[in-house]
Amino acid sequence: MTPTPYPVTEIVAAQRPHRKDAARNYDALLVAARAAFAENGAEASLEDIARRAGVGIGTLYRNFPTRRHLFESVYAAEVDELVRVAEEVAPLEPWEALTTWLRRFAEYMVTKRAVREALDDDSATFLACRESMYAAGGPLFERAQAAGAARADMDFSDLLRLLAGVTGTTFNDDAQRDRVLAIALDGVRAAR
């Protein structure tokens, strides 16, 4: 089976350096930025991100010349991970595949919320991310609907908006977020 070519995957691959040491630094910066944005929002210190990644600020700027470039790269990497998760869970039973992916989607929303204001809805990166997310997650939802596991009176866009609303608030801890998400998913499950 040939993997689906998602636009975001192509963007992420084009941005990532080819040299192993440079790629390691790039990946470390993305991980550090994701954590810093989740903790401190879009105003997270670039110096702190470089420190967390174990690199100098010059290395950060070589990889991400502007703060916006860093935001878009973190966002694209998160969506690319969602695409990979969708491919990994596709062989599971329809409801399990969908809910596993949606739990990862809820984690992604933390990063998206942190960088949302800095993203341009008309940028090529944002549009590629949106297209890729729908192409990866939509079929999981449709398969759950076809199996009678998910409600038939909603579409994938409704589902994403529901989860964006649920995850758009702050939680006391991950356990609370997981409980609230489980309640929302109970509303998505088809009546039996």
trRosetta pair geometry for C-beta under 8 A, 3 or more apart (Angstrom, degrees):
i j d omega theta_ij theta_ji phi_ij phi_ji
3 87 6.4 5 -132 -128 102 149
4 87 7.6 -158 27 -88 95 113
4 135 6.7 -159 142 148 146 119
4 136 7.6 -175 72 -89 137 74
5 9 6.8 -132 -162 65 53 126
5 10 6.8 43 180 -49 96 111
6 9 4.5 92 65 -2 90 107
6 10 7.4 -162 92 -5 51 83
6 80 7.6 164 91 -119 131 67
6 83 4.9 -108 20 -140 169 151
6 131 7.8 165 -163 108 80 87
6 132 4.0 78 -178 -131 116 105
6 135 6.1 176 -114 80 96 132
6 136 6.5 -1 -95 -53 143 109
7 10 5.8 -58 -157 35 37 111
7 11 6.5 36 150 -20 69 105
7 128 3.7 -127 123 -150 121 98
7 129 8.0 -102 90 -45 103 30
7 131 5.5 39 25 79 132 125
7 132 5.4 -130 50 -57 79 103
8 11 5.4 -52 -149 35 39 113
8 12 6.2 37 154 -18 70 104
8 76 5.5 -173 -158 -156 97 83
8 79 4.9 -95 -158 105 165 116
8 80 5.1 -150 130 -74 109 78
8 83 6.4 175 69 -27 120 143
8 125 7.9 76 -117 -161 81 65
8 128 5.0 149 -70 135 65 98
8 129 5.1 79 -91 -96 127 55
8 131 7.8 172 -29 68 92 83
8 132 3.9 -77 3 -5 113 165
8 133 7.9 55 -15 -37 148 71
9 12 5.9 -53 -145 38 30 109
9 13 6.2 30 155 -17 64 109
9 80 5.6 124 -90 -131 60 101
9 83 6.2 -114 -56 95 104 158
9 132 7.1 154 -15 -131 79 140
10 13 5.8 -55 -143 39 29 110
10 14 6.3 29 157 -20 64 108
10 128 7.8 -105 58 -165 96 141
11 14 5.9 -59 -149 37 28 109
11 15 6.4 22 156 -17 64 110
11 76 5.4 -99 105 -157 124 143
11 124 7.8 167 -101 125 132 97
11 125 6.0 136 -168 -118 158 80
11 128 5.5 118 -27 106 138 157
12 15 6.0 -60 -148 37 30 108
12 16 6.3 28 159 -25 66 109
12 73 8.0 115 -116 -153 71 70
12 76 5.3 -177 -73 138 89 110
12 77 5.9 120 -122 -91 122 61
12 80 4.6 4 -28 -67 157 158
13 16 6.1 -55 -143 29 29 110
15 26 7.9 166 132 -169 86 138
15 73 5.9 -170 160 -120 158 106
15 76 7.4 100 12 87 150 148
16 23 5.8 47 172 -127 98 92
16 26 5.7 151 -139 115 69 152
16 27 7.7 35 -135 -60 112 83
17 22 3.6 -74 117 120 156 117
17 23 4.9 -141 76 -67 85 64
17 25 7.8 13 34 57 140 95
17 26 5.4 167 14 -28 101 142
17 63 7.4 -82 -31 -111 116 98
18 22 7.5 25 55 68 40 122
18 23 6.9 -17 -171 -54 5 116
19 22 4.2 68 71 18 102 111
19 23 6.4 -175 83 -14 47 87
20 23 5.7 -56 -142 37 27 111
20 24 6.3 32 157 -23 64 104
21 24 5.6 -49 -149 31 32 114
21 25 6.6 31 152 -16 63 104
22 25 5.7 -53 -151 37 34 111
22 26 6.2 38 150 -22 65 107
22 63 7.9 165 -175 -85 89 106
23 26 5.4 -51 -145 36 33 116
23 27 6.2 32 156 -18 66 105
24 27 5.9 -56 -148 38 28 109
24 28 6.3 28 154 -19 63 108
25 28 5.7 -56 -145 38 30 112
25 29 6.3 32 154 -21 64 106
25 53 7.0 78 -161 155 63 123
25 55 5.2 83 -147 -83 105 147
25 59 5.4 -94 180 176 139 131
25 63 7.0 -160 117 -50 102 141
26 29 5.8 -57 -152 34 28 112
26 30 6.7 28 151 -19 63 104
26 63 5.2 173 -107 -133 83 140
27 30 5.7 -52 -151 33 34 112
27 31 6.5 32 153 -17 66 105
28 31 5.8 -54 -148 37 32 111
28 32 6.2 29 154 -16 66 110
28 53 4.0 117 132 -158 99 91
28 54 6.2 -62 169 41 149 95
28 55 6.6 130 92 -19 128 115
29 32 5.7 -56 -142 41 30 110
29 33 6.0 31 158 -21 66 109
29 49 6.6 58 -154 153 75 105
29 50 7.3 -3 -114 -101 96 54
29 53 4.6 11 -82 -105 53 161
29 55 6.7 -43 -69 35 98 138
29 59 7.4 -155 -66 124 130 99
29 60 5.8 156 -129 -113 132 77
29 63 5.9 141 49 79 164 154
29 64 7.1 -167 148 -7 143 122
29 70 7.8 -98 153 -132 113 104
30 33 5.8 -55 -142 38 27 110
30 34 6.2 32 156 -23 63 105
30 73 6.5 -110 -102 132 101 104
30 74 5.8 166 -148 -102 77 69
30 77 5.1 54 -165 2 139 175
31 34 5.9 -53 -149 32 28 113
31 35 6.6 22 154 -13 62 107
31 53 7.1 132 63 -104 88 87
32 35 5.9 -59 -151 39 31 108
32 36 6.1 27 154 -17 67 111
32 49 4.9 127 124 -162 111 67
32 50 7.6 144 114 -62 155 12
32 52 3.6 149 -142 97 116 113
32 53 4.0 -102 -8 -57 149 84
33 36 5.6 -56 -141 41 31 110
33 37 6.0 29 160 -18 67 108
33 44 7.4 147 -149 90 61 143
33 49 4.9 34 -85 -143 70 131
33 53 8.0 6 -29 -54 75 122
33 70 5.8 -149 -133 176 153 110
33 73 7.9 55 74 85 159 101
33 74 4.9 -120 111 -82 123 131
34 37 6.1 -57 -145 38 24 107
34 38 6.4 25 155 -20 61 109
34 74 5.5 172 -75 -154 75 113
34 77 7.6 -99 -65 87 124 125
34 78 7.0 143 -116 -70 121 106
34 111 5.5 -34 -147 -107 85 128
35 38 5.8 -56 -147 36 29 111
35 39 6.3 18 157 -11 65 111
35 52 6.7 -151 70 171 126 156
36 39 5.9 -63 -146 43 29 105
36 40 5.7 -30 176 32 68 112
36 44 3.8 119 148 -174 104 150
36 45 7.3 -109 -167 50 136 60
36 48 5.8 140 -122 107 134 111
36 49 5.0 -93 4 -85 160 86
36 52 6.4 -165 -53 9 111 156
37 40 6.9 -76 -119 61 20 72
37 41 6.5 2 -163 -172 59 10
37 42 6.6 29 -138 -85 96 41
37 44 5.4 -105 -78 -3 49 140
37 71 7.9 124 -103 -114 146 75
37 74 6.5 115 2 144 152 165
37 111 6.0 65 96 -140 125 71
37 114 3.8 124 159 131 94 144
37 115 5.7 -11 -163 -50 145 96
38 110 5.0 33 -127 143 103 115
38 111 6.0 -46 -71 -81 92 65
38 114 5.8 -103 -82 -42 36 151
39 44 7.1 88 69 -100 86 120
40 43 6.3 -103 146 76 98 75
40 44 4.0 119 78 -89 120 83
40 45 7.5 -20 111 1 164 71
40 48 7.9 59 12 81 158 154
40 114 7.9 72 75 -148 46 122
41 44 6.6 169 71 -36 42 82
41 114 5.1 -156 -130 -145 43 82
42 71 7.1 15 -133 -101 97 125
42 114 5.9 160 -52 163 65 67
42 115 5.5 124 -95 -108 95 48
42 117 6.0 -94 -21 56 162 104
42 118 5.2 161 -142 -27 135 121
44 48 6.3 -108 174 69 87 125
44 49 6.3 87 131 -53 115 105
44 114 7.9 20 -19 177 118 125
45 48 3.8 86 75 3 106 107
45 49 6.8 -168 98 -10 58 80
46 49 5.4 -48 -149 33 38 115
46 50 6.5 39 152 -18 67 101
46 57 6.7 79 127 -137 101 99
46 60 6.0 152 177 134 100 154
46 67 6.8 -105 -69 -97 123 92
46 70 7.5 -177 -114 -19 102 170
47 50 5.8 -52 -150 36 32 110
47 51 6.3 34 151 -20 64 107
47 57 5.8 -28 -106 -86 69 120
48 51 5.6 -54 -147 37 32 114
48 52 6.2 35 154 -21 66 105
49 52 5.8 -53 -147 35 29 111
49 53 6.4 22 155 -13 63 110
49 60 6.4 103 98 -119 107 141
49 70 7.7 64 136 -167 170 148
50 53 5.8 -63 -149 42 30 108
50 55 5.4 -95 -163 81 80 77
50 56 6.2 -8 174 154 131 16
50 57 4.7 -117 -23 -85 173 54
50 59 6.8 132 -139 62 107 94
50 60 4.4 -89 -84 -36 105 131
51 54 7.6 37 177 -70 32 30
53 59 7.9 -142 103 98 130 125
53 60 7.4 135 44 -80 144 97
55 59 3.9 -85 164 70 126 146
55 60 6.5 147 98 -46 117 76
56 59 5.1 107 60 1 71 98
56 60 7.5 -128 106 -2 45 85
57 60 5.4 -48 -155 32 43 116
57 61 6.4 36 151 -13 71 104
58 61 5.8 -57 -147 42 33 106
58 62 6.3 40 152 -25 66 103
59 62 5.6 -48 -145 31 33 114
59 63 6.6 21 158 -8 63 107
60 63 6.2 -71 -158 44 28 102
60 64 6.0 -41 170 45 69 101
60 70 7.6 7 -179 -91 97 131
61 64 6.7 -79 -120 72 27 61
61 65 6.1 56 -173 -117 71 42
62 65 7.9 15 -136 -74 12 69
63 73 8.0 114 148 -162 98 178
64 67 7.7 64 145 -101 115 20
64 69 4.6 175 -158 100 76 106
64 70 3.9 66 179 -71 153 83
64 73 6.1 -113 -100 14 114 145
65 69 5.6 60 48 17 70 156
66 69 4.6 104 56 0 78 100
66 70 7.3 -139 99 -2 47 84
67 70 5.6 -54 -156 35 36 113
67 71 6.5 40 147 -21 68 102
67 118 7.1 -96 128 -152 100 144
68 71 5.4 -49 -148 34 36 115
68 72 6.3 32 156 -15 67 105
68 118 5.9 -159 -112 172 72 106
68 120 8.0 27 -162 -15 125 105
69 72 5.9 -54 -146 40 30 108
69 73 6.2 30 155 -20 64 109
70 73 5.7 -57 -144 38 29 111
70 74 6.3 29 158 -18 65 105
71 74 6.0 -58 -149 36 27 107
71 75 6.2 24 155 -17 64 111
71 115 4.4 163 -151 -160 100 125
71 118 4.4 -114 -126 107 171 132
71 119 6.3 -145 141 -69 122 73
72 75 5.6 -56 -145 40 31 113
72 76 6.0 31 157 -19 67 107
72 119 6.9 126 -88 -115 74 83
72 123 6.7 -91 -112 124 132 155
72 125 4.5 63 -168 99 118 164
72 126 7.4 -86 -126 -50 97 76
73 76 5.7 -52 -142 38 29 110
73 77 6.3 31 156 -19 63 106
74 77 5.8 -56 -149 37 29 111
74 78 6.5 31 152 -21 63 105
74 111 6.4 -140 147 -176 110 125
74 115 6.4 153 79 -41 123 162
75 78 5.8 -55 -151 33 30 112
75 79 6.5 23 154 -13 65 106
75 111 7.1 177 -98 133 58 111
75 112 6.7 84 -126 -104 96 71
75 115 5.8 -131 -62 91 107 142
75 119 6.2 80 -67 -92 168 128
75 125 7.1 98 83 143 116 118
75 126 7.5 -9 125 -95 146 70
75 129 6.3 -35 140 -95 100 163
76 79 5.9 -56 -146 40 32 107
76 80 6.1 37 153 -23 66 107
76 125 5.5 -77 -68 -166 119 109
76 128 7.5 19 -120 88 105 113
76 129 5.9 -120 -105 -79 62 112
77 80 5.5 -51 -144 36 31 116
77 81 6.5 36 153 -21 62 102
78 81 5.7 -53 -155 32 31 113
78 82 6.8 34 147 -19 63 101
78 108 4.9 132 170 -140 114 97
78 111 5.1 -166 -86 79 156 148
78 112 7.1 -153 104 -54 155 83
79 82 5.3 -47 -152 32 40 116
79 83 6.6 46 148 -22 65 99
79 108 7.3 97 -78 -159 50 141
79 129 4.1 168 -14 -148 174 96
79 132 5.8 99 152 84 117 124
79 133 5.6 -80 -148 -62 106 100
80 83 5.5 -48 -153 31 36 116
80 84 6.7 36 149 -17 64 102
80 132 7.5 -16 -88 142 52 155
81 84 5.6 -51 -149 36 36 111
81 85 6.3 38 151 -20 67 104
81 104 7.5 -137 129 173 99 125
81 108 7.4 179 77 -90 111 114
82 85 5.6 -52 -146 36 32 112
82 86 6.4 38 152 -23 64 102
82 101 7.3 80 -162 -165 81 90
82 104 6.2 163 -112 121 72 115
82 105 6.3 68 -127 -90 122 71
82 108 5.7 -4 -64 -63 119 158
82 132 8.0 118 80 122 104 101
82 133 6.0 12 104 -115 142 86
82 136 6.3 132 125 93 86 147
82 137 7.0 -30 161 -51 113 112
83 86 5.7 -52 -153 31 30 114
83 87 6.8 27 151 -15 62 104
83 132 5.4 -46 -77 165 128 111
83 133 7.4 -101 -66 -88 83 46
83 135 7.9 15 -120 82 103 94
83 136 4.4 -138 -120 -79 65 156
84 87 5.8 -56 -153 37 34 110
84 88 6.3 33 151 -20 67 108
85 88 5.5 -55 -145 38 34 112
85 89 6.1 16 163 -7 69 111
85 100 7.4 -152 172 130 107 94
85 101 5.7 144 124 -118 109 74
85 104 4.8 -89 175 73 173 172
86 89 6.4 -64 -140 44 25 98
86 90 6.5 51 156 -54 60 94
86 101 5.4 53 -93 -120 69 133
86 136 3.7 144 42 170 163 100
86 137 5.7 -115 -98 -73 133 55
86 139 7.8 98 178 58 121 98
86 140 6.0 -121 -144 -36 94 129
87 90 5.8 -31 -153 -8 30 121
87 136 7.2 -64 -38 -143 76 105
89 92 5.1 -37 -173 13 72 123
89 96 7.5 -147 -171 122 107 77
89 97 4.3 144 144 -143 99 74
89 100 4.7 -177 -123 84 146 130
89 101 5.4 -148 55 -53 151 92
89 140 7.1 33 97 -117 111 134
90 97 6.0 70 -110 -148 22 139
90 139 7.8 10 -120 106 108 117
90 140 6.9 -111 -101 -89 69 93
91 97 7.6 160 59 -90 29 123
92 96 4.4 -108 154 97 124 109
92 97 4.0 164 69 -67 102 83
92 100 6.6 70 43 10 164 142
93 96 4.5 70 61 19 89 113
93 97 6.6 -164 79 -15 37 89
93 147 7.8 150 177 -180 79 168
94 97 5.8 -58 -143 34 25 111
94 98 6.4 20 162 -15 63 108
94 140 7.6 155 -156 -170 68 62
94 143 4.6 -150 -124 127 108 93
94 144 4.2 164 156 -92 105 57
94 146 7.4 -146 -120 62 158 83
94 147 4.1 167 31 12 156 149
94 149 5.2 164 97 24 112 142
94 150 7.7 -114 142 -10 113 102
95 98 5.8 -57 -148 38 31 110
95 99 6.1 19 160 -10 68 110
95 144 5.4 103 -84 -133 53 109
95 147 7.1 -121 -35 88 82 135
95 149 3.8 -130 -65 177 105 147
95 150 7.0 166 -103 -47 81 83
95 189 7.2 41 -137 -117 126 95
96 99 6.2 -58 -138 43 27 102
96 100 6.0 31 161 -22 64 110
97 100 6.0 -58 -147 35 24 111
97 101 6.5 20 157 -14 61 110
97 140 5.2 -140 126 -145 106 105
97 143 7.1 -5 72 84 138 132
97 144 7.3 -153 65 -62 94 102
98 101 5.9 -63 -153 39 28 108
98 102 6.1 23 155 -18 67 111
98 140 4.7 154 -93 149 71 103
98 141 5.8 101 -124 -88 121 52
98 143 7.5 -169 -55 70 106 92
98 144 4.4 -15 -30 -47 148 145
98 149 7.5 165 24 106 138 127
98 150 6.5 -54 107 -59 177 133
99 102 5.4 -52 -138 39 35 112
99 103 6.4 43 157 -25 65 99
99 185 5.8 65 -118 -151 107 148
100 103 6.0 -50 -153 29 29 111
100 104 7.0 24 150 -11 60 104
101 104 5.8 -59 -157 39 36 109
101 105 6.2 43 144 -26 68 105
101 137 5.9 168 149 -119 139 91
101 140 5.4 48 21 125 156 174
102 105 4.9 -45 -145 32 39 121
102 106 6.6 49 152 -25 64 95
102 159 7.8 -90 -107 166 125 115
102 163 6.3 -138 -161 -98 102 149
102 181 7.5 164 131 -175 103 116
102 185 6.7 141 98 -94 150 116
103 106 5.7 -44 -154 26 34 115
103 107 7.1 35 147 -16 60 100
103 178 7.7 25 -136 -122 107 85
103 181 6.7 104 -108 144 71 152
104 107 5.6 -50 -156 33 40 113
104 108 6.5 44 146 -22 67 103
105 108 5.4 -53 -150 34 35 116
105 109 6.6 46 149 -32 64 98
105 137 7.1 58 -77 -106 133 147
105 160 7.7 -110 -179 -121 144 79
105 163 6.1 28 116 144 123 155
106 109 5.6 -43 -154 19 34 118
106 110 7.9 46 148 -25 56 88
106 163 6.3 -111 -82 -172 80 112
106 166 7.5 -50 -117 99 108 110
106 167 5.0 -173 -144 -86 76 137
106 177 6.7 149 159 162 129 113
106 181 5.3 -26 -90 -103 160 141
107 110 6.1 -40 -172 12 42 112
108 111 5.9 -57 -165 39 48 106
108 112 6.1 44 143 -20 77 109
109 112 5.2 -53 -139 42 39 114
109 113 5.9 46 159 -26 70 102
109 163 7.0 -152 -55 140 147 95
109 164 6.4 -176 -127 -117 130 58
109 167 3.9 72 95 119 154 143
109 168 7.3 -87 169 -68 128 55
110 113 6.0 -53 -150 32 24 111
110 114 6.7 24 151 -19 58 108
110 167 7.3 -95 -54 174 63 115
111 114 5.6 -59 -153 34 34 113
111 115 6.5 -4 163 9 69 109
112 115 6.6 -78 -145 52 28 86
112 116 5.7 56 157 -68 68 93
113 116 5.7 -21 -136 -17 26 122
113 167 7.5 -142 -41 130 130 93
113 168 6.6 160 -101 -129 127 59
115 118 5.2 -64 -171 46 72 112
115 119 6.1 77 132 -37 89 100
116 119 5.9 -59 -153 23 32 112
119 123 7.0 -116 -174 25 73 128
119 126 5.4 121 175 -90 111 124
120 123 4.1 95 77 -32 104 105
120 126 6.2 -150 82 -7 57 142
121 126 5.6 -133 -136 131 28 154
122 126 7.1 40 38 62 13 128
122 127 7.2 13 -159 -46 31 113
123 126 4.5 90 59 8 89 102
123 127 6.8 -164 88 -4 45 87
124 127 5.9 -59 -145 42 29 109
124 128 6.1 30 157 -19 65 110
125 128 5.8 -58 -146 38 28 110
125 129 6.3 30 155 -21 64 107
126 129 5.7 -55 -149 35 30 113
126 130 6.4 30 154 -19 65 104
127 130 5.7 -51 -147 35 33 111
127 131 6.3 32 155 -17 65 107
128 131 5.8 -54 -145 39 31 111
128 132 6.1 30 156 -19 65 110
129 132 5.8 -58 -145 39 27 110
129 133 6.2 28 157 -21 64 107
130 133 5.9 -56 -146 34 28 110
130 134 6.5 22 158 -12 63 108
131 134 6.1 -62 -151 40 27 107
131 135 6.1 23 155 -17 65 113
132 135 5.7 -59 -142 41 30 110
132 136 6.0 20 161 -13 67 112
133 136 6.1 -61 -142 41 26 104
133 137 5.8 -6 172 9 66 117
133 160 7.8 87 139 -111 125 143
134 137 6.7 -64 -123 53 22 89
134 138 5.0 33 178 -35 63 122
134 156 6.6 117 -140 117 81 142
135 138 6.5 -25 -103 26 14 115
135 139 7.7 12 175 -12 43 104
136 139 7.5 -81 179 29 20 99
136 140 7.7 9 144 -11 58 111
137 140 5.5 -57 -159 33 48 115
137 141 6.4 42 150 -17 77 105
137 156 6.6 139 112 -159 95 125
137 160 7.7 102 103 -75 147 109
138 141 5.8 -61 -154 38 33 109
138 142 6.2 29 155 -17 70 109
138 156 4.5 -46 -115 -77 77 169
139 142 5.5 -52 -138 40 36 112
139 143 6.1 39 159 -23 67 105
140 143 5.9 -55 -149 35 27 111
140 144 6.6 26 151 -17 61 106
141 144 5.7 -56 -151 36 33 110
141 145 6.4 33 151 -18 66 104
141 150 6.3 -97 -162 92 69 172
141 156 4.8 149 59 -96 156 92
141 159 5.9 -157 -120 14 145 165
142 145 5.5 -52 -149 36 34 113
142 146 6.2 35 153 -20 66 105
142 156 7.4 -41 -44 -55 83 114
143 146 5.6 -50 -144 36 33 112
143 147 6.4 28 155 -15 64 107
144 147 5.8 -58 -146 41 30 108
144 149 4.5 -84 -168 74 81 110
144 150 3.8 63 121 -11 109 118
145 148 7.7 44 177 -69 32 21
145 149 7.5 -93 -69 55 20 68
145 150 4.7 -61 -72 72 63 102
145 151 7.4 -36 -111 82 91 32
145 152 5.6 113 -160 -99 105 66
145 190 7.8 124 -127 -57 53 123
147 150 7.9 65 58 11 86 79
148 190 5.5 -114 171 70 58 163
149 189 6.6 -57 170 -142 65 75
149 190 5.9 169 157 16 12 111
150 154 7.9 -91 156 60 101 105
150 188 5.7 -24 -142 154 91 90
150 189 6.6 -75 -107 -117 48 34
150 190 5.8 60 100 -34 7 93
151 154 5.3 52 95 16 115 105
151 188 6.0 -121 8 -168 105 45
151 189 7.2 71 -35 97 82 14
151 190 5.3 163 -76 -88 44 65
151 191 7.9 55 -98 -11 85 72
152 190 7.0 44 -19 -106 79 115
154 158 4.1 -119 -166 82 101 146
154 159 6.2 114 135 -51 125 80
154 188 7.4 -87 56 -133 149 78
155 158 5.2 106 52 5 60 102
155 159 7.3 -117 108 -4 36 91
156 159 5.4 -52 -150 34 38 116
156 160 6.4 36 154 -18 69 102
157 160 5.9 -53 -147 36 32 108
157 161 6.4 30 155 -17 64 107
158 161 5.9 -61 -150 39 29 110
158 162 6.3 34 152 -24 65 106
159 162 5.7 -52 -150 32 30 114
159 163 6.5 21 156 -10 64 107
159 188 6.4 65 -120 -123 100 130
160 163 5.9 -58 -147 42 32 106
160 164 6.1 37 153 -24 66 106
161 164 5.5 -49 -142 35 32 114
161 165 6.5 35 155 -19 63 103
162 165 5.9 -59 -158 35 28 110
162 166 6.4 23 151 -16 65 109
162 184 6.1 154 152 -171 109 119
162 187 7.7 -149 -167 90 145 123
162 188 7.3 160 94 -72 159 109
163 166 5.4 -51 -141 39 37 112
163 167 5.9 15 164 -2 70 111
163 181 7.6 38 -132 -130 91 91
163 184 6.7 133 -94 135 64 150
164 167 6.3 -65 -137 51 24 95
164 168 5.7 44 156 -50 62 110
165 168 5.5 -46 -140 13 25 122
166 169 7.7 -75 171 20 30 98
166 180 5.8 169 -171 139 103 108
166 181 6.2 121 141 -95 139 60
166 184 4.7 -42 -84 -60 156 156
167 177 7.2 52 -118 -154 80 108
167 181 7.4 32 -70 -85 94 102
171 174 7.3 105 100 -86 134 21
171 176 4.3 179 -174 89 110 112
171 177 4.2 -142 4 -59 171 85
171 180 7.0 -141 -102 11 125 135
172 176 4.7 85 44 -6 91 152
173 176 5.4 104 54 7 65 98
173 177 7.4 -123 105 -1 39 90
174 177 5.4 -54 -150 39 39 114
174 178 6.1 41 152 -22 70 105
175 178 5.6 -53 -148 36 31 113
175 179 6.5 33 152 -21 64 103
176 179 5.7 -51 -149 33 34 111
176 180 6.4 30 156 -15 66 105
177 180 6.0 -58 -148 39 30 108
177 181 6.2 31 153 -20 65 110
178 181 5.6 -54 -144 38 30 114
178 182 6.3 35 154 -23 64 105
179 182 5.7 -54 -151 33 30 113
179 183 6.6 32 151 -20 63 102
180 183 5.7 -50 -153 32 34 114
180 184 6.6 34 150 -17 65 104
181 184 5.6 -54 -150 37 34 111
181 185 6.2 32 153 -18 67 106
182 185 5.7 -54 -144 38 31 111
182 186 6.6 42 151 -27 62 98
183 186 5.6 -47 -155 24 33 115
183 187 7.2 30 148 -15 60 100
184 187 5.8 -57 -163 33 38 111
184 188 6.9 34 143 -19 67 104
185 188 5.2 -51 -150 33 45 114
185 189 6.6 56 150 -33 69 95
186 189 5.7 -42 -150 19 35 116
189 192 7.9 -30 146 -28 108 98
